[in-house]
């Protein structure tokens, strides 16, 4: 029986669409974030704080993979352009969903597109969207063992936010244990412990993001 | 449930390569899955039986090769399986370790039936 060598990445169809999305975003000069976390990890709150800090001089849009529009309504009420990707209960966003949603937004009127993925530490790690930066948010109540249990998610992060740091002392959260797992999986990844409640650490995250926006605005940088 | 999308992609790739080779039927797919790629072969198999029905790959066997994720100790050089609790060398105790392998996820090859060669008279 003849054997045909293939050696093709199984997600190649998704990856090709992700490349197209990346080109669409680049042509419009938009920096796109893919924000991933567990349900309740703080995705929407972090996005809200990020918008508050940047909106005076950065044009921001939000795309949300969800089953209801409740998270987006708050942003829309503040005049932020939003697009709901109705996932119908799906466990992740993929490049095709983003591809279909991109035309609903006026990309030329944006500098930054924040894509809020489905709350899940497993499936979203496997699907490229065409975004530029994978933002992974972990939170203290989830426990310090998460990098060890969900290695794919943490090894694919470009920046890692550890949220709800104000709870660390009550939860006896072992930051060193957490960081060591992250560092082994993803050496040198940008890491910011934050608290959206107290504001701790948010300035460092915003500074980091501003630096990425500045790089994006300077072709060839 | 993300295995559904993955299984569709797998079928698309296999059929494309089989058609390029002029094959009539796909009988087997050899798939390499790394431990860190977060796919479950049982789920892929479940969707495969539904999705491949009615295609040239109907009934094809899925052969999975699982690649374990390993850690290498940068202090003593030994290699050991990835634990899901602690990343430290079992030999020397060093925590200076690096991940090696386990990210793989690809279709390695397919077995196919080709049409019977037509004997040409001349």
Interface residues (C-beta under 8 A of the other chain):
Chain A: X1 X2 X3 X4 X5 X6 X7 X8 X9 X10 X11 X12 X13 X14 X90 X91 X92 X94 X122 X123 X125 X126 X127 X145 X148 X149 X151 X152 X155 X180 X181 X184 X185 X187
Chain B: X1 X2 X5 X6 X9 X10 X12 X13 X14 X17 X18 X21 X23 X27 X28 X31 X36 X37 X38 X39 X69 X71 X82 X83 X84 X85 X86 X87 X95 X97 X98 X99 X103 X105 X106 X107 X108 X109 X110 X111 X112 X113 X114
